Amino acid sequence: MAVYRIDPLRDPRWATFLSHHPQASIFHTTGWLDALRRTYKYQPVVYTTSAPDQALTNGLAFCRINSWLTGSRMVSVPFADHCHPLVDNTENLRLLVSSLKSDLEGEKWRYVEIRPPTGLDAGLIGRAGFEEAERFYFHELDLRPDQNTLFRNLHKSCVQKKIQRAERERLTYEEGRSESILAKFYHLLLLTRRRHQLPPQPLVWFRNLIGCVREQLKIRIVSKDGQSIAGILTLSYKRALVYKYGCSDARFHSLGGMPLLFWKTIQEGKELGAEEFDLGRSKSNNPGLVTFKDHLGAARSKLNYYRCPLRPSVDSGEDWRMHFVRHTCAWLPDPLLTVAGRLLYRHIG
């Protein structure tokens, strides 16, 4: 059986296929892939066993990253927490993975990376030359119980009481995709990334996401007396809500802004008929974030990334590169920190 490569931004079969596939996510969509192309010049491609004159029955979505700094590689898909291989059986998965390995050698890519939210056939992946590259925790909240049950499942002292504190403080809530609300979000993002000694994602990335994903994206902000204190960016697709970015002003953490944002999102998700709230990945060395997601009542599982051939991650661990980036970002003024983000993120993927 032959393997074909299609451009998901040009082939109308891709969007139709995603609309019917139960494991398709926002990270497979043309909106996400087009935002990556516009911002970072990544080239999306889908590997499939479906011939050009047939309806798609499977597909592995990737983006090709060409970087003089970190090397050329194929990633499924950049800046997504996960991207499920949309394959109907083991034999087709074997064919697609084998084709990828062949292209890896022919194109002299540095590596191929896949990011499945659930475990793959370890034997199959191993025989194809893929190995586990990174491990994360993944959290997902079931939104099907009634709202009262969801609130009771929140940690009483760490979440419920902070929501009540936020309500007593009369924090104001707003949501949308306007340039003004994006500016508030990006200001908070810059504060947060500076705390972590990392550059912020480029502002144009968020503008392109808004332009490409449109009503599936929402920025949520809470403020105290006109001062923005916390924000999150969420995505939606079918019956899933996805938490993608969060940021805050540390001076106001005690007011409960972030717990209130998540509770507002949960409430809205229930109203819209969402069945799951994808809280994304967390590194095991970030216990604060892991615990916060646990306290929301979410189920925790393991999330593994696989590479062929196995190489150290560009952005994992406290290797010398991360030490250098953190040391440099610690003293950069805000304008230069923003410039660093614009220059570096296209090489990370």
C-alpha positions, -999 to 999 in steps of 0.1 A, spaced: 0 0 0 13 35 -9 18 64 14 8 99 2 17 134 15 -9 161 13 -11 198 23 -39 200 49 -42 238 42 -51 231 5 -67 197 5 -105 201 15 -106 164 25 -86 172 57 -113 194 73 -140 170 64 -120 141 78 -115 159 111 -151 168 115 -160 131 117 -130 117 135 -135 112 173 -99 118 182 -94 149 162 -84 180 183 -79 217 178 -42 210 171 -51 190 140 -72 218 125 -62 241 96 -66 271 119 -38 259 142 -16 247 113 -21 280 94 -12 301 125 20 281 128 28 287 91 20 324 92 40 330 124 70 306 121 70 296 84 65 259 94 52 238 65 23 215 74 20 180 59 -2 150 64 9 115 58 -19 92 47 -26 59 30 -56 74 12 -51 80 -25 -58 115 -39 -91 104 -55 -103 88 -23 -119 101 9 -94 103 38 -95 75 62 -64 82 82 -36 108 86 -6 118 106 -2 156 108 32 172 110 50 205 105 85 207 90 107 230 110 137 244 91 161 260 116 198 269 112 199 269 150 182 237 160 182 217 128 155 206 104 129 182 118 93 170 116 71 175 146 35 164 152 27 192 159 47 223 171 36 240 203 7 216 207 5 196 240 -6 166 221 -16 155 186 -32 121 182 -22 99 152 -55 96 134 -50 61 122 -76 34 119 -55 3 124 -20 -10 134 -10 -19 98 -16 16 85 2 31 114 32 8 106 32 19 70 30 56 79 57 54 105 80 35 81 75 61 55 84 88 80 116 70 88 125 67 52 120 104 47 140 111 78 170 94 62 164 108 27 158 144 38 185 143 65 161 156 92 175 158 126 146 138 140 109 131 138 87 136 169 52 124 176 31 136 206 2 111 211 -21 118 241 -24 81 248 2 53 246 10 38 212 20 2 205 55 3 221 67 -26 201 57 -10 168 72 23 177 104 7 189 108 -14 157 104 18 137 133 34 156 112 57 179 121 60 215 105 78 244 120 113 245 100 133 271 76 126 298 48 149 311 17 148 332 -16 154 314 -48 166 331 -83 164 318 -115 174 336 -148 156 329 -174 183 324 -204 159 322 -213 160 360 -237 188 370 -223 222 380 -228 216 418 -208 184 416 -180 200 397 -178 227 423 -177 202 452 -149 184 434 -127 215 435 -102 215 464 -120 232 493 -93 254 507 -70 259 476 -98 265 450 -133 269 464 -123 294 491 -102 314 466 -131 316 442 -152 329 471 -124 354 480 -123 366 444 -161 372 445 -158 391 478 -130 412 462 -155 420 434 -130 411 407 -143 420 373 -144 395 345 -141 400 307 -136 378 277 -131 382 240 -106 385 212 -102 422 207 -69 440 204 -75 457 238 -80 424 257 -51 408 239 -29 437 251 -40 431 287 -32 394 283 2 400 267 12 423 295 4 396 320 22 370 299 53 392 299 52 394 337 48 356 340 75 347 315 99 371 333 92 353 366 101 321 349 132 337 333 119 329 298 110 351 268 73 355 259 58 340 228 57 366 200 26 388 200 21 380 163 16 344 173 -15 353 193 -28 377 166 -24 349 140 -42 324 163 -71 348 167 -72 354 129 -70 317 120 -90 300 148 -115 329 153 -144 321 175 -128 289 187 -103 311 207 -112 331 238 -91 353 261 -104 356 297 -92 384 320 -100 392 356 -91 426 371 -91 444 404 -101 481 403 -92 483 367 -59 465 370 -56 432 351 -44 405 375 -48 372 357 -56 358 323 -60 326 304 -64 317 267 -87 288 259 -95 270 226 -126 250 218 -132 222 193 -162 200 190 -171 191 227 -137 199 242 -124 230 259 -86 234 259 -66 255 283 -35 267 264 -19 297 281 -22 313 315 -5 343 331 -9 365 361 5 394 382 21 378 412 13 408 434 -24 398 433 -22 360 436 -39 360 470 -71 375 455 -80 342 437 -80 355 402 -68 323 385 -92 300 403 -120 323 394 -110 322 357 -110 284 356 -144 283 374 -159 308 349 -145 286 321 -160 255 336 -194 271 340 -193 284 304 -182 250 291 -212 234 308 -236 260 292 -221 253 258 -224 215 261 -186 208 264 -179 173 278 -142 177 286 -118 204 297 -82 196 285 -58 213 309 -28 203 289 6 191 299 28 198 329 64 190 335 70 168 365 95 193 378 67 219 381 48 205 412 29 238 417 12 236 383 6 198 387 -10 203 421 -32 232 409 -46 210 381 -51 182 406 -70 206 428 -94 214 400 -106 178 402 -90 168 369 -78 132 362 -40 130 358 -23 106 334 11 103 317 19 119 284 50 107 265 66 121 233 85 98 210 114 106 186 134 89 159 163 90 164 163 99 201 180 132 208 179 156 238 150 180 237 158 216 227 138 229 256 137 201 282 157 199 314 182 223 329 209 217 303 235 243 294 212 259 268 184 265 293 209 278 318 221 303 292 186 314 282 175 318 318 206 337 328 202 360 298 165 366 302 170 374 339 186 408 330 170 417 297 147 447 298 111 441 286 115 453 250 146 431 245 129 402 262 101 405 237 125 407 208 142 375 222 109 357 220 103 368 184 138 355 174 139 322 194 105 306 192 106 297 156 137 275 164 120 257 192 87 241 179 
